């Protein structure tokens, strides 16, 4: 909700208080002010001028030479606006004026002719393009004939106004109107409230002679009022009304439409004006739409309706979607002379259903959905009729014609001084409670310390004691409520072990060079079973389908995180981001229930995807492509960081490269996999060579001990020995490494594979694997014979176990 301070002053005199101070007070009483926008930057020396003469520039076809009276002098001004004419009253920036954007106006010569000033458009005065009326969007703004020459433009165009942007909670629908904000401001400032004029001078003719109202869906439309207004002169709205609408973010159109929009914002009650001569009958029928019934709304779109939608009809065809938007067949135009003005109360549920079905939302539907004041519906109609009489020369027929089964009952809530203070921990007196209720304009009766408060219908959010308690508290001032520390034993908040571990894993992977991402928890049917880890596949989970998905691309809860992660990789590669390393921690949703009678189990997993270049140093001509060993190293490093031993075993999995994939296990239990995605998938998704991993973090967290360890820095020197074994091609280097580590304990502290060779000088079917062994004893200096004994024991064990021999 956008609230103009100048408009608000029509109801409550805010005095000398600044917009910033007012915003602070309103925020402290419970309605958050998100921001303050000034209509335009400050300008100076801009006044109203009268164009006495307008001739073509002697040296330019598209320029006009104007003689302009600005009150204290006459100025010769060259103007290029296509709509400038003799006799107009326009905004003139005199020499020395400063316009928004620090544009300084000086005397100048244009095509050899002197120009002393500038005739300004609304945009040049700082008004946003979207608020400028269409008829003057490409030219200057022309003021009404009764505007005084020489008057300051700032006030006339509302350029000195400030607009507060309210961030309303759903319960405060009363503040979706200027009157609702006025009630709030009046209570905060303790100022008198001035209500708008609703007086009408009705004609002797009866509205019932022109129209009748028949409501079939009484449960959805308990009140419908039809006003008949004749002798309409469609023309621009008065300047003050156009200013108010623009400040509220609405573009002025004409006086009839502007008046309905103005009252919508003023009262929070939507109205709709039908062209009576185009209505097609003398009977308004409100009913549910038929299945597949069609109508074209004001935006030119054809809408297909259902029996859940409420429509206004002329007895035959729909002319409006109730509470949402009117139809194009009864739209008010420049030739309209008689209007049927609708003021109605529509069920919030009915309007919400129509919005959901059509995807059409409007200022009217927003207010109906949240609930309007039942006691303000008819009053808003009379207010609009009053404005039509005054600014459209209209004749209002005696009426209106109404259908009325609307409940206007005001609720009552009982409160006591004792109960209020017990809940708030305060010492608010009965006199202070009485003052607050008076400021809020809530009628009450006090009897034996019990306040029986009658809640006005404009505050539909107040129903029970707690609602009334909140009103007392916020008007008393949240800053004035006492505060205490908790009693008894307490401790400062902190992270759980699970939260700490998640952050540690994230920190490690970011330090390793991966970027954290967040993807949708929803996926499409084609992706639901793809790239699923073996440990999940064994559970044979049922995919969980949403009954009302946002789209076909997001209609299943994910069983794996990699499909959406790879879509993100493909999206970025399509935008020339080729070097990508992503990881994500998130839940997958496991269910074995066909009927979904139970909620799916959420399983925390860690997934990653890497593609492109991992390292690129152009100056040193050094670069490293992402490959299987790189992503395996990242995973190994992570588990080394967590101090959890893991093992890898070659695997063949769907959608993975048949020769570059491995499962990840802890103590023989599979917890995930890693490897390259299948070339066919890479081609389909335009990925290039992409390597992924997927790990069950639930199992990792169960095994994580978080035991702090310390190992002193060795004081004694280490010895490195290299060894290469000739083995059969199908022997795995990791198996030999495990044997070396076992046989070399406790002296061998680290084993590293540094070379694998196949080719010349080796028998067919054989390969050479080279290892670097790191020997060290923390207690003493190692002797050569100790290292040699260990070395020979390792050689013997490997030779026997793998039918190997040492490469000379």
N, C-alpha and C positions, 0 to 999 in steps of 0.2 A: 504494500500500500504506500503510495506516494502522497505526502501531505504538504500542501503549500501553506507557508506561514501567513501570507497575505490573505489567502482564502479562509484560513482558520480564524483570522482576526475579525471576520464578519460575525462570528458567533461568540468568541471569547477574546477580550482585549489582553493580548500577551504583554502589552506595555513595552518597556525598554529592555526586556530580557532578550538576550541574543539567541539565535538559533542553536548555537552550541550549548548554551546553558539550558535551554528548553529540552534539547535532546538528552542531556544528562539527567534531568529530572524525570523525564518519561521513562528512560531506561531503568532508573533506580526503582520505579514503581511497577516494573514487571513487563513492559513492552520494549523490546530491544530495538534501538535505532541503529540500523546498519551503516548509514552514511548520511551526509548532508551535501546536497548539490545546489549550487547557486545557478539560477536560470541563465545568467550570462556574466561574463567578466565586466568589471566596472568600466563604464565609458563616460566621457564628459563632453559638454558643449554640443549635444545632439538635441535639436528642437524640432517642433512642427513647423513646416513651411508650406506656403500656398503657391502653387505653380501658376503665375500670372500669364506666362506665355511659354509656348513650346514650339520651336521651329527646328527644321532640319539643319544639322551642322553644315556650314558651307563647303567643307572639305572632306566630309565623310558621310557615306550613305547610311550607316548604321548608328550614328550618333545624333543626339538631339541637343539643341542649344536652348536651355531653359532660363527664364527669369523667375526667381523664387523669392517671395516675401517671407522673411523669418521674424517679422514683428518689429525689430529695431532697425532693420536695414533690408535692402534688396540685394540678392546675390545672383551673379551669372554663373550657372553651373552646367557643365556638359555631362550628359547622362546617356548610358548605352542601354538602359532597360527597355525592353520592347513594349511595355505597357504604360510608360509615362505619358500623361496627357495634360493639357491645359485645364485648370480648374481643380486639380487634385490637391489633397493635403497629404504631405509625405514627410518622412523622417529625413532631416537634413543635418549632416555633420558639417559644422561651420569651420573655417580655417582655424587651426589650433586645436581642433577636437582630437581626442584619442579614442580609438575603437578597440574592441577586444582583439587580443593578439598584439597589443602595443602598436597598432597601426595609427600613425600620426597624419592628419589631414593638413595639407599645405596648399597654398595657391600654386597653380601650375598652368602650363599651356598644352592643349591637346590639339594636334593638327593645326597649329598656328593661332588658336583661339584661347583666350584666358578662361580658366575655370576656377571659381572661388568656393570650394567646398565639394560636398558629395551627397547625392540623394541615395539613401541606404535601403538595402533589402533587409529582411528579417535575419537572414543568415549572416550578413555583415554586422548586424547588431549583437550577434552571439547566440541566436536561437538555433537549436539543433535542427538539421534538415528534416528529420522524421516528424517533427512537430509543426512544420510550416504548412499552412493550407495549400492544397494543390493549385488553386487559382492564382497564387502569387509565388509559387515555387521557383519560377524562372524569371521573376521580375521584382519590382519594388512593392512594398506594402502601402496600400492606400487607406488613409484614416477616414472615419465618418465625417460628414460635412459639418457637424456641430463641434468638431474639435477646435480648440482655441489655438490660433497661430502664435508661435513663440513658446508654447508650453513644452516642458521638459519631457522627452520621450521615455525616460527611465520608468516613471510611474505609470504612464499610459500603456506601455507594453509589458508591465510587470517585470521589468528587467532587474529590479531591486529585490526580487523574491528569492527565498531559499526554500528548498524542498527536502523534507525529512523522509527517509526510506525506512519503513517499519518492517521488521522481520516478525511476523505474527505467528503465534502458536495456534493450533487448530481451534482451541477453546475460545479465542478472542475474536470471533467473527464480528462482534459489535464494532471493532475498530476498522472494519472494511468500509466505513463510511465517514464522511467529514463530521457528521453530527456525533457519531460514536467517539471520534477523536476529541471533539469539542467537549463532550461530557467528561472525558478523561482529563483534559487540560483544565477544565473548570474546577474539577476536584483537586488537582495538584496545586494550582495557583490560588485556589479559593476565590475565584472570580465569578461574577454573574454570567449566566448563559443566556444568549439571545437566540430565539428560534426564528427560522425563516417564515416569510409570509405565505400562507396557504389560502388566502382569501380569493374567492371567485365571484364574479358578477354573472350568474347564469341567465341565459335567454329564457323566454317564456316557453319555447319549444321543449318537448321532452325527449331525452335520449332514447326512451323506450319506444318512441314512434319510429325510430330508425333501426334499432337493433334489439335482438333478444339473446339470451345466454342459456345454453343447455349443457350442463356438465354431466357426462355419463360416468367418467372415472372419478367419482367423488372421493375415493380414498387417496388419490394422487393429487387432486386439485380441490381442496376444501373452500377456496375463495377465488372468485373471478369477477373482476370489475371492468365494465366496458364504458368508457367515456366517449361521447361524440363531440368533436370540435370542428366547427365550420369556418368558412371564410378565411382559411389559412393563406398567408402570403409567405411563400418560401423565399428566403433571402439569407444573407450572411448573419450570423449571430452578433449580438453586441460585443464590443471589444473586450469588456471585462470578463464575459463568459468564455470567449476564445482563449484569453490569457489563462483562466483557471483550468480549462481542459488541457491546454498545452503543458502547464505545470504538472498536471497529473499524468502526463504521458499519452494523451489522446489527441489525435489530429482533428481539428474542427472541420465540419462538412457543410451543414446548413443549420438554420435556426431550429427546425423541428427535430432533427437527429441530435443536434447538440444539446437541446433541452432535455431529451430523454437520457442522454449520457451524463449530463450535469446532475440531474436528480438521482441517477444511479449512484454516482459518487457521493452526493450530498446525504442521501437517506439510506444508502445501502440497499435500496429496493429497485430491482430491474423493472423497466417499463418497455413496452414495444408499441410503436406507432404503425398501424396499417393504413394504406391508402384506401379509404372507404369506397371510393368509386371503382376501385379495382378488386375489391374484396369478393364480389361475385354473389353476395346474398345479404339478407338482413338477419341472419341467424349465425351466432357463434356456437359451434359444437366442439366440446373438449372430450376427446376419447383416446383410447389406446389405438395405435396404428395396426393395420392389418399386416400379416406376414408378406414380405416382399413388396409392400406398398412403397411408392417412390415419391420424392419431392426434391426440388432444387432450392437450395438455401441461398442466402444473400451473397455468399462467396462464389456462386456460380457452379458449385459442385452438386451432382445428383446423389442423393442419399437413399440407400436401400434400407427400409425400416423393418421392424418386427413387432410382435405383440407386446414386447417389453417397453416400447417407446411411447411416450405421451405426445400427442399432437393437437394443435389448434386447427380446426377446419372451418370451412364455410358451409358445412353440412354435406359437402360432397368430396372435396379434395383438401389435403393438408395445406395450410398457409404458414405454419410455423412449427418448429420443434420446440415444444414447451420448455421455457426456461433456458434455452440454449441459443437459438438463432431463428430469425424470421425467414420467410420464403421470398424468392425473387419476384414472384407473381404479384405481391402486394406491397412492394417497396415504395417508399415515399420518394417522389421526384420533384423536379422544378415546377411541374404543372399540377401538383396536388393541391386540392382546395378543401377537402374534408378528410379528417383522419379519425380512425377508430383507435383510441388509446387504451391499451391493455395494462391493468395493474392487477397482478395475480399472485397467489401463494401456491407454489408447486412443491411437492414432496421432495426432500433432498435425495432420497433413494431413487426416485424416478428420474431426476435430472442426472444423477451420477451414472445410472444405467445407460442413458442416452449418450452421455459423453464417452463412456467406455465403448459402446457399440459403434459410434460414428467416428471416434477420434477427434471430435470437434469440441474445443473448449473456448469459452468466452468469458468476459468480465461478468456477464449475467450468470452463467452457469456456476462460476466460482462462488458467488454469493448464495445462490440457491442451494448448492451442495452443502455449504456450511450452516445454512439456516438463516432466514431473514426474520425481522421483528414483525410478528403478526399485527401489532397495533400501528404499524407504520405503512402498511400496504396501501390502504385507501388514501391516507394522508399524502403519500408520494404522488398519487394520481392527481389530487387537487393542487399540489405544489406545481406539477408540470402544467396543469391547466392555467394556473395563475401566470406562469411565465409565458405561455402561449398567448394569452390575452395581451400581455404587455409588450412582447417582442415579436409576435407574428400577426398582430391585429385580429386575433381569433375570436370567435363567438362560441362560448361553451354552453351546450344544451343542458337543461336540468336533468340531473341523474346522480350518479351513474346507474347503469343496469347491472345488478349484481347477483351472483349465486354465492351464498354465505353459509358455510357450516364450519367456519374456522374457530378453533379453540383459542381464546385470548386470555385464558385464566392466568393470573399472576401467582407464582409460587410463593410460599412463606417459609422462612427459616428462623428458628429460635436460637438465640445465643445468649450467653451470660458473661458477665465480667469475670467470674471465677473460672469458667471453662476456657475462656480466651487466654487468660494469664497462665493457667495451668499448662496449656499446650505450648505457648510461646515463651514461657519463663520470664514474663514481663510483669509490670505493675501498672498496666493501662487502667485508667479510672473509667467509671460509667460516663462521666462528662466527656472524656476523650472519645469513647466509642460513639456517643451521641453526635459529636462534632464530625467524626469521620463519616457516619451514615448520612448526615446532612449534606456534607460536601459531595458525596456520591449520588445524592438525590434519590436515596432509597427510603421510602416511607416506612415508619416503624411505630410501634406502640410499646412503651415500657411499663411493666407491671411486676412488682416484687423482684426487681433486679433482672428480670427476663426481658430481653428485647425481641419482640416478634417482628421480624423484618419482612416487608412485602417487596419482593424482587421484581423490578420492571421487566416486561417481556423483552426489552432490548438486550438484557443480559441473560440469555438462555443458558449460559454456562454455569450459573449459580443455582444449585439444586439442594445441596446438603450443608451441614454445619461446616465441614472442612472447606467448602468453597467460600463460605462467608468469612471463615477464619483467615483465609488467604487475602481477602479484600481488606480486612482490618490490618493485617500484618504489613501489606505493601504500602497502604496509605499512612500507617504509623511510621514506616521507614525500616527497611531491612537493616540499614546501618545502625539503627537504634536497638536492635534485638541483642540481648546479652549473649556472650559466648563463654563456654567453659571447656576445660580439658576433660577427657574421659577419666572416670574414677577407676581405681583398681589397677591390676597389672596390665600393662600394655607394652607394645613394642613397635618400633618403626616398621613401616611396610617394606617389603622387599620382593625380589623375584623368586619364583619357585625354581626347583632344580631343573624342571622341564624347560622353563622359560630361559634360564641361564644357558642350558645346553643348546637350545635353538639359536640363541644369540651368538654363542661361541662358534657354532658351525657356520652361521652366516658370515661372521667376521673372518673366519679362516678362508672360506671360499672367495670372499671379496679380496682378501690379501693375496690369494693365489692368482687373481686376475679375472675372476668371473663377475658378472653383473647380475644382481638380484632382480627378478621380474615377478609380476603377479598377473596371472592369466585367468580366464573365466573358469569357474567350477562347473560350467555347463558346456556340453559339446553336442555334436550332431550324431545321427544314427550311424553314419559311415565310419566315424572315428571311435565309437564307444568301446570296441573290443581290440583296438590296435595298440601295439607296443606295450602290452600288458606284461608285467613281470611274472616269471614262473611261479613265485610264491603266491601271487594273487590268482593266477590261472588255475592252480590246483584247488582253490576253494570254489570254483565254478560259480562266481557271483552272478546275480541277475541284475541287468542294467535298470536303473530307476528312471522312469519316464515322468516328466512333469505333466500334470493334467492341463495346465494353461501356460505353455511356454511363450517366451517373448517372440521367438522366431523359430523356424525349422533348424537354424544353425545352433540353437541353444535349447534343445528339448530333452536332454538326458544329463543326469549327474554323472560326472566323469568316473571311470574306473582306473584311469591312468592319467598322468599329467603330461606325458610327452607329446600326445597329438596336438594339444593347444600350444605347447611350448614351441613345437616345430612350425606351427602356423605363424607364430610371432617371428621366428627366424626367417621364414619365407617372405613375410611382409616387409621386413627390413632389407633383405637382399634385393627385393624388387625395387627398393629405393637407394640402391647402390651402396648399401652398408654390408660389405662382404666379410669383414672380420668380426665374428660374433662369438661370445662366450657367455652363456646365460645359465643361471640356476634358479630354482624355485622350490620353496618349502610350502606344502599345502596338503589339504585333505583329499583323499579319494573316498568314494561312498560304496560300501560293500553291503549287499543285501542278498539273502537267499529266499526271501519271501515273495512268492508269486503275486500275492494280493496286496503287498505293502501294508499289512495290518500293523507292522512295527516300523519304527524309524530305521533307516540304514545305519550301519556302523561306520563311523568316520575313522579313517586310518591315515596317520600322518606319514608322508613320504617326501623324499628329496630327489629331485630330478635335475638333470643338466643337459645342455646341448652346446656343442662347439663346432665351428666351421671356419674356413678361411685361414688367414695367417695368424699364428700365435706370437711370433716375434718378427719384427721388421726393423733393421738398422741400415738404412740406405747408405750411410757414410762409410760403414765398414763392409758393405756388401754382404750383410748377414741377414738371413731370414729363416724362419722355421714354420713349416706348415703343420696345422693341427693333424694329428694322426692317432692311431689306436694307443700307442705307448704313452702319448701325452695325457690322454684322458684317463688312462689306467694309473698314471703317476699321480694325477690330481686326487683320484679316489684313494690310492695307497697313502698319500700324504695326509688326507683327512683322517683315515683310521689310525695312522701313526700318531697324529695329534690327539685323538681320543684314547690312545693306548688300548686299542682293541685289535687283536690279530685277526686277519681275514685271509681267505684263500680264493683263488680264481680257478675256474675250470672251463675249458672250451665248450661252447654250447651252440646249438642251432635253434634259433627262435624265429617265429613269424615276423616279417617286416624288418628283419635284421640281416646284415651281410653274412652269408653262410660260413665264411672263413675268418671273420673279424668280429667275433662275439664271444663273451665269456660271462658265466654266472658268477655271482659274488656270494661267498658262504662264510659263516662263522660257526665253528665247531660242527661242521657238516650240515648246518641248516641254511638253506638258500634265503638270502635277504634282498636280492636284486640282481641286476645285470648291467653290463656296459658293452659298448662296441659301436660299429658303424651301421647306420641305417641302410636298408636294402637299396641297391642302385635303382630298382624300378620305382620305389617310393621317392627317392631323390629326384628322379627325372620328372615324376608326376607333380611334385611340389616345387620344382625348380630350386633345389637346395644346394647342389654341389655335394662334395664329400662332407658328410655331417656325422659327428660322433656324439653319442648320448650315454647317460647313465641314469639308473632309477634304483633307489634304495629305500627299504622299509625302515623309517626312523623309529617306529614304535619298538621294534626288536632291538635297535641300537640303543635306545634309551633304557630299555630293560637291562642291558648288559653293561651300561656305562656306570662306573663306580665312583668317578670323581675323586679318586684317591691321590692326594698330593705326594709326589715322589721327589727324592733328592739323590743325586749321584755325584760324589765328589769328583773334581777334576783330577785325572790321573797325573801322578808325579813322575811316572816312569815312562821311558820311550817305547814307541810302538814299532812293529815290524810289518811290512807289507810283502806278500808273496803272490805272484801271479801263476795261474795254472790253466792249461787248455786241454780239454778232453775231446777225443774223437769218438762219436757215438752215432747210433742209427738216427736217420732223419726224423723218425716218429717219437724220439725221446724228447720230453719237455724239459726246457732249461730250468723251470721252476722246481721240478722234482729233484734234479741234481743239486740245486741250491739248498733245498731243505736237508738233503743228506749231508752236505758239507757243514751246515749249521749244527746239525745233530752231532756229528762226529767231532767237530772242532770245539765243542763246548768243553771248558769254559774260556779257553784262550782266544778263540776266534770271535771277535766282537762284531764284525760286519763282513758281509759277503756281497759283492757287486758284480753283475754280469756286464762285461764291457765289449764283447765281440761275439758275433755269430758268423761263421764263414762256411760257404758251400762253393765248390768249383774245382779248379785245377789243383793237382797234387793231392787230392783226396779220393779214396775209393768211391765208386758209385754207390749211392744210397746212404752215404755218410755225411756228417757235418761236424764242424769244430765249434765248441762253445768255450769261451775264455772267461775266467773268473778272477777277480782281485780279492785276496783274503787279507783282512786287517787283524793282526795279532796284538794283544796287549794284556798285561797282568797288572792290576791296580796295586798289588802288594810288593812287587819287586821287579827288577830288570830281567827280562827274558833272556835265557841262554839259547845259543844256536841249536843245541841238541834237543831242547824242549820243542822248539818250533819245528825242527825236522821230524821228530817223532809224530807230532800232530799232523804234519803235512803228509807223511807216509801213510798214516792211518786213514786219512781222508781219501788218498789215492786208491788204496786197497779196497775200501768200502765202495767207492764209486765204480771201480772196475768190475767188482763182483756183482754189484746190483744192476748195472746198466750195460754190461758187456762192453765196457769202454776201455780205452787206453790213452795214456798221456801223449799229447802231440809234441814231438821233438822240435 
